[in-house]
Amino acid sequence: MMRDIEIPEVKNVTLAVVRKKQTGEQDTWIVYLINNNAFPIENTLVASKGYGLKDGEEQRTSVLRHYLETVPPRSAALVEPIDPAVFHLTNEYWVSYYIGPTIYDKRFVFVPDSIREDNIMFIKEIDMEGILHS
């Protein structure tokens, strides 16, 4: 039965954690969903959560859910701000969306301490610096 279920592959959709520089203030970090397809994605749900250890103690963040009605082709949509205080955790994002009648979903994971200065690069799709999920 399970072998009869076709799971479509997610292509050209990814996440980025972007740093927005603030003059004289602490930088702001924002998560964006990037649609690099030539067509829109519809009814997108993004569920985010953080989990891991700090000083030997288990830590978990609340699960946040975001709805994006339409993400146009070759564009990005703001998902949520992210606090640098959770960068030491595993930050997980489940993204589900429709293309026509077909639902697609994928789990994006930023491993602990992957959101840091050493990994920042220029992300042309949003014309900002950040960490692009591969």
C-alpha positions as CSV (number, residue, x, y, z in Angstrom):
1,M,0.0,0.0,0.0
2,M,2.7,2.5,0.9
3,R,4.6,1.8,-2.3
4,D,1.5,2.9,-4.2
5,I,1.6,6.4,-2.7
6,E,3.5,8.9,-4.9
7,I,5.3,11.6,-3.0
8,P,6.1,14.5,-5.3
9,E,9.6,16.0,-5.0
10,V,10.0,19.6,-3.8
11,K,12.0,21.6,-6.3
12,N,13.2,25.2,-6.3
13,V,11.6,26.0,-3.0
14,T,13.9,26.7,0.0
15,L,14.4,28.8,3.2
16,A,16.8,31.4,4.1
17,V,17.7,33.0,7.5
18,V,18.6,36.6,6.6
19,R,20.4,39.2,8.6
20,K,19.0,42.8,8.4
21,K,21.6,45.3,9.6
22,Q,20.3,48.0,11.8
23,T,22.4,51.1,12.2
24,G,23.4,51.6,15.8
25,E,21.2,48.7,16.9
26,Q,21.4,44.9,17.1
27,D,20.9,43.1,13.8
28,T,17.5,41.6,13.1
29,W,17.2,38.1,11.7
30,I,14.3,37.0,9.5
31,V,13.3,33.7,7.9
32,Y,12.2,33.9,4.3
33,L,10.6,31.3,2.0
34,I,12.0,31.5,-1.5
35,N,10.1,30.2,-4.6
36,N,12.5,29.9,-7.5
37,N,9.9,28.3,-9.7
38,A,8.3,29.9,-12.8
39,F,4.9,29.5,-11.2
40,P,3.3,30.5,-7.9
41,I,2.9,28.2,-4.9
42,E,-0.4,28.4,-3.1
43,N,-1.8,27.9,0.4
44,T,1.6,27.5,2.0
45,L,1.8,26.4,5.6
46,V,5.1,26.8,7.5
47,A,5.4,25.2,11.0
48,S,8.6,26.1,12.9
49,K,10.1,24.9,16.1
50,G,13.4,24.7,17.9
51,Y,14.8,22.0,20.1
52,G,18.0,20.9,21.6
53,L,20.2,21.1,24.7
54,K,21.7,24.1,26.6
55,D,24.0,23.4,29.6
56,G,22.8,19.8,29.6
57,E,19.1,20.8,29.9
58,E,16.6,20.1,27.2
59,Q,15.1,23.2,25.5
60,R,12.1,23.5,23.2
61,T,10.5,26.5,21.7
62,S,6.8,26.9,20.9
63,V,5.6,25.5,17.6
64,L,4.6,28.5,15.4
65,R,2.5,28.1,12.3
66,H,2.3,30.6,9.4
67,Y,0.1,30.7,6.4
68,L,1.1,32.3,3.1
69,E,-1.7,32.5,0.6
70,T,0.3,32.8,-2.6
71,V,4.1,33.1,-3.1
72,P,4.5,34.4,-6.6
73,P,7.1,32.9,-9.0
74,R,10.7,33.8,-8.5
75,S,10.0,35.7,-5.3
76,A,10.4,35.4,-1.5
77,A,7.9,35.7,1.3
78,L,8.7,36.7,4.9
79,V,7.9,33.8,7.3
80,E,8.9,35.0,10.7
81,P,11.6,36.9,12.7
82,I,14.0,34.6,14.5
83,D,15.7,35.4,17.8
84,P,19.5,34.8,17.9
85,A,19.0,33.3,21.3
86,V,17.7,30.1,19.6
87,F,20.6,29.7,17.1
88,H,22.2,27.1,19.4
89,L,19.1,24.9,18.9
90,T,18.0,22.8,15.9
91,N,15.6,25.0,14.1
92,E,13.1,23.0,12.1
93,Y,10.6,24.2,9.5
94,W,8.0,22.0,7.8
95,V,6.8,23.6,4.6
96,S,3.6,22.4,2.8
97,Y,2.2,24.0,-0.3
98,Y,0.0,23.3,-3.3
99,I,0.8,23.5,-7.0
100,G,-2.5,23.0,-8.7
101,P,-4.3,20.1,-6.9
102,T,-1.0,18.5,-5.7
103,I,0.4,19.0,-2.2
104,Y,4.1,19.2,-1.6
105,D,5.9,19.2,1.7
106,K,9.5,19.2,2.9
107,R,11.3,19.5,6.2
108,F,14.1,22.1,6.4
109,V,16.5,21.8,9.3
110,F,19.1,24.4,10.4
111,V,21.4,22.4,12.7
112,P,22.7,23.9,16.0
113,D,25.1,26.8,15.4
114,S,24.7,26.8,11.6
115,I,23.2,30.3,11.7
116,R,26.4,32.2,12.4
117,E,28.8,34.7,10.8
118,D,31.0,32.1,9.1
119,N,28.1,30.8,7.1
120,I,26.7,34.1,5.8
121,M,26.6,34.6,2.1
122,F,24.9,37.0,-0.3
123,I,21.5,35.6,-1.3
124,K,20.6,37.1,-4.7
125,E,16.9,36.1,-4.6
126,I,16.2,38.5,-1.7
127,D,19.2,40.8,-2.2
128,M,20.4,40.4,1.4
129,E,23.0,38.5,3.4
130,G,22.1,35.3,5.3
131,I,22.2,31.6,5.5
132,L,20.5,29.7,2.6
133,H,19.3,26.2,3.3
134,S,20.8,23.8,0.9
